[in-house]
Amino acid sequence: MSYFSDNYSKINYPISDSKLKGLRNAQIGAIHAIGSQFTLFPNEPALVIMPTGSGKTAVLNLSAYLLRAKRVLVISSSVMVRGQIANEFGTLKTLKESNVFHKNLALPKVMEVKSPIKDLETWKNFKVFDVVVGIPNSLNEGINDNFKPPVDLFDLVLVDESHHVPAYTWTNVVQAFPNAKKIFFTATPFRRDKKEIDGRLCYNYPLTKAFEDKIFGEIGYYPVITNDPDPDLAIAKATEKIFNEDKAKGFNHVLMVRTETKDHAEVLNVLYAEHTELRLKKVDSTQTYRTITKTIEKLKAGDLNGIICVDMLGEGFDFPNLNIAAIHKPKKSLANTLQFIGRFARTNAENIGEAKFLAVPNDIEIGKMMLYKEGAIWNDIIKDLSEGKILEDDKIKPYAPESDIQWH
């Protein structure tokens, strides 16, 4: 027996309503779909599509109990998200608050892999843990011609942000455990390079439903109109105005200034400091995990109004009060754009209103639509972009393909 097998019978499935905290519709559907998948196709990976903010991490966590895993490997997309997932497994905070588990349930032993794996002994030491959480680069370094983990070390592999899986560093880790059940979680199951994401689609919770269930709130595009060839100052001033207006209305909003390069981020850091009263701090990949964590703590404590980011705190970052985005350099891929927007559209926090995106109008086409066109209605466009792309993607295996159905 294992920790997860021992506690399988203690799972509850409360449905969240106005009187009781429980699981959302998306989470109920996903966890039962996962159970169904492995009764029919036990040797095939399951693919779960859930929009950003719909409670994917709780489903990922609960699936280990549902499948009565012996030992679980979780592959995460970033250092920040790795820490969040390790903390969720190690505390069961969300599942206990959602009344899935009693508050006194014993906790699993969790190992967060913070350094590259350099020898076989490290892999063997993982046997004393119930859950191991790592990012692809650190895990992949421990799978090479000189040594690799025992193939039966994990019997369940959970992959967050699995649209990355076709990349070698991800695939090499996943394939190192051929006999393990695998579940791939993503909000955006499509890639610019058209490479297939492995897995049989067992659950797809559409963005339209996320709006209906009030997981996502209203989202608005606020065009910044300027004739200046360098529009950064105009965006900064407009962002400060929106932030102060929201604050005056009682909203507890935090903002993100987004660009593409570290050099431009530094330029924006100076610009916002000199021309606005906003308290911002720059975050990029050259900073240590500890430094980034301290910045996030200051953000949550209200010591900062926002952050200046270079493709950081996007995938998987959980902070519902992040509601204003100053887009100095737009993302150009559909998947990245939807991930980015999903960070700001959450409703699971107090005193938050419409998510607001500020950018200069441009002719960039995303999914054959001009997202940054003056007058664009983002609520409708985002739904159409997401669901239209998923429907046209014929490389995802359906749950029950026509060839599997026998009519009598």
N, C-alpha and C positions, 0 to 999 in steps of 0.2 A: 504493500500500500504506500501511497505518497501523501504529501500534505494536501494536494488538490483533491485526490480521491477521498481522503478522510473528511473533507469539508464539502463535498458535492451535495450531500443531503441537506445542507444548511442554506442553500440558495433560496431566496424568495424573489418573486417577480411582481413587485407592487407597481401599479400604473400611476404615474404622477398626475395629480389633479390639484384643485385649489385648496384641498384640505390635507393632502398627504404628499410628502416628497417621495418620488419613486422613479421608475424608468420612463423615459420618453417613448413615444411611438416608434421613433427610428431605432432606439436601442432594443426595445422589445422585438421588433421585426427582425433586426439583424441577428440577435443572439439565437432566436429560434430557427432562423434560416441556416445558421452555421451548424446547429445540431442536426437539422434535416440533411444538409449536404453530406455530412460524414456517415449518415446511415445508408446513403445511396452510393456515394463515390468516395470511399474511405481513403483511397490512394491518390486522389487528385487534390491539388491546392484549391482552397476556396477564395474567391475574390469578393470583397465586400466594398461597395461604393457608398460612402456617406459624406455629405457635404461638410466642409469645414465648420466646426462649431456645433455639430449635431450629437456629440457625445461619443465619438469613436473610441477614445481611450478607455472609457468604462467598459465598452463591449470587448475590446482587446483584453482587458484584465479579466473580465468575467468568463471569457471563452476558455481560459485555462482550467477553471473549476468545472464548467460544463463538460469539457472533454476529458476530465479526470487525468490531467497530464502528470507525468512522472517528474519531468524537469523541462522548463521553458526557456527558450532563447528569444529575446525580443531585439529586433534590428530597428534602430531609430535613425532619423535623417540628420540630426544635429546634436551637438553637445547639450544645448539648452533643453531640447525635447527629451533627450536621453535622461536627463536629471528629473524632468517632470514625470516621465513614465516610471522610473525607478521609485520615485516618491509615492506615486499612486499605488504601485504594488506593495511597497513597504509599509504603507499606512492604511490602505484600503479606504482612504478618506471619502472619496466620491461614492463608492458602493455602500459604505456604512451610512453616509448621510442620505442616500437614496433608499435606505431600508432594505437593500438587497441582502445585507448581512447584519447580524446583531452586532452592536458596538463592542461586545466582549470577544468576538471571534479572534482566535489566535492568528498572528500575522505570518506570512511566508518569509523565508530567508532570501534576501535579495542582494545580488552582486551587481554593482554598476562598474563596468569596465571603462576606466578612465585613461588607460595607457595601452599602447600596442602590445599584443601578445607576442612574447619573444621565445617561448619554449613550450614543450609538451607538458611540463609540470604545471604550468599555469592552467591549461585546459583541465588537467586532472583535478586540480584544486576546486574547480567549479562543482564537483560532485556533491559538495556539502550544502549547496544552495538549491533553492526551489526555482528561482528565476535569475537569469543573467541578462543584463541589458547593455547593449553596446552599439556603437556606430560602425558602419562598414569598414572604414579604413583601419581601425584598431583591431577588429575581428579578423579581417582579411589577411593582415600581416602574419597571423598565426596559422595560416593554411597555405603551406608551400611544399616544395619537394623534399625538404629536410624533416618536417614534422607537420602533423595535422591532428585535429581532435578525433577521439573515438567516434565512429559513425553513430553509435547509440547513446551518446552523451545527452542529447535532447530528443524528446519524442514529440515536441510541439515547437514549431518556429512561427513566431508572429512578426510580420513585417509591416511597419508603419510607413506611410507615404510610398507605397509599393510601385508607383509609376516609375520609380528609379531602378527597379529590379533588373531590367535588361542591361544595365551597366555592369561591367565585369566585377567591380568590387562588391557589389550586392549579390550577383549571381553566384560567385565563387563561394560565398558564405552559405547561401541557401542550399546549394548543391552538395555541400559537405555533409549534410545530414539527410541522405536519400530516403530513409525509412520514417522520418518524422512527418506528422501531419503539419500542414502549412496553411496559414491564413494570411492573405494579402489585403491590407486595408488602404484605401485611397479615396480622395475626393475628386481626383481628376485622372481617370483611367486612360488618358490619351497622351501621346508623346509627339513632339515635333518631328522626330526621326522615323515615326511610323512603326517602331519596333513593337512586337507583340508583348503584352503583359501576360505572364503565365497565370493560370488559374481559371476555374470554372465559376462563372458569375452566379453567386447564390443570393445576393441581395443588392438592390439598387434603390436607394432612397432619393427620389428626385428633389431638385431644388425648389420646385413649385410646392411640393408637400412641406418642405422646411419653412416656407413662408406661411402656409396655411396653419401649420402647427405652432407658429410664432417662435420658432427657433431662430429664424432670421427676421430682423426688423427692416424698416424702410431704408433704402440706400439712395443717395442723391449725388448727382454730378454738378459741381458748382464751377462753371467755366470762369477762368480769370482772363479778362479781356485787356490786352495791352498791345501797344505798337512798339514797345521797346524790344530790340533784337536780343537782349539778355533779360528774360522775363522773371528771373529768380526773385528780384526785390518785390515785384508785383505779387507773386505767389506768397511770399513771406508776409506782406502786409495784409493780404486777403485772409490768410490763415489766422493771423493774430486777431483780426476782426471777428471771424467766425468763432474762434475759441472764446473770446470775451463775451460774445452774444450768448453762447451756450452756457457759459458760467453764470451769467446774469439770470438766465432762465432756471437755474438750479441743477443743470446737468453736470454730472461728474465725468467729464470727458477728458481723455488724454490724446495727444496727437503724435503722429509719426511723420517725419520729413524723409522722403524717399528719393534716393538717387542711385547711380550705377557705379560710381568710382569713389575710391577713398579720397582722391585729390579734390573732387567736387564736393564731397561731404565736408572736408575741411573748409573750403570756400563758403559753404552754406553755414557752417558753424560760426564763422566770423560774421557773416552777413546778418544772421538772426540775432546775434549778440549785440551788434552795433545799431540795428534798425528796428528791433522790436523789444518788448519787455518780457518775452517768453523765456522761461527757464528750460533750456534744452541741454542734452548731453549726447555726444557722438558715440555710436556703437559700431564696431566693425570686427572682422575676423582676426585682426592682429592682436586683439585684446585677450587677456586670459579669461577663463571661465569665471574665476572669482570676481574680476573687475566687472564683467557683464552682469553677473548676479547682483552685485552691489548697486549697479545702475538700475536694475529692475526693481530692487527693493525700495530705492528712493522714489521711483516712479509710482509704485503702489502706495507709498506712504504720503504722496502728495508733495514731496520736496521738489519734484520736477514737473513741468507741464507736458513734456514729451521727449522724444528721442530723434536723433538724426541717424538714419540707417543706410547701410549699403548691403542690400539683400540679406539682412539679418532679421531674426524674430519674425520670420514669415511662416513657413510650414510648421504646424503643430504648436506654435506659441499660443498659450492660453492666457488672455488678459482681456476680458469683455469690455472694459472701460476704454479700450483703444478704439476711438470712434471718429477721429478726424485724420485724414491723410492729405499731406501736401506733396503732390507728385511732381517733382522737378524733372524726373526722367521716367517716363512710363515704361512698364514692362511690355514686351511685344509678343510674347507667346500666350495662347489662350489658357493653358494650364496654370502658368505662373500668375496670370492676371486674376483668374478665379480664386486661386489660393490666397492671393493678396487681399482681394476684396472680402473674402470670407472671414478674414481676421477682424474686420471692422463691423460686420453686420450682426453680431451676436446680440441676444436679448437677455442673457442670464446674469444680469447685474442690476443694481438699483440705480435710479436717477440717470438713465441714459436715454437718448433720443435717437433721431435719425443719424445713420452713418453718413459722413460727408467726405467727398473726394474733390479736391481742388487741383485743377491743372489747366494749362493753356490749351485751347482747342487746337487739334491737329488732324492730319489726314491718315494717321496710323490705322490700318485695318486689322482687327483681331477677330478671327473666325468669320471673315467676310463682312464684318460690321464695323462702322466707325464709332467707336465707343466714346471718343473724346470730341465729338461733334457738338457744337452749341445746340442746346435743346434736347440732347439725348436723354431718354428716360431709362435710367439704369435698371430700375426694378424689372421692367419687361425684358430689356436687352440681355441681362445676366441670365435670367431663366432660359431664354431662347438659346443663348450661346452654349450653356452647359448641357441642357437636355438634347439639343439638336446634335451636338458633337457626339454624345454618348450613343444616341440612336444610330448615327451613320457609321459608327465604328464597328465593322463586321469582324474584327479580330478577337473579340471577347467571346469565349465559349458561353452559350446560354445555359441556364439551369437545366432545362429539359429540351434538348434539340429534337427536331421533328423525327430524326432517325431513331431516337430512343423510345418513341411512343408507339405502342402497338395497339391498334384498334380491333376490337372483337365484336 
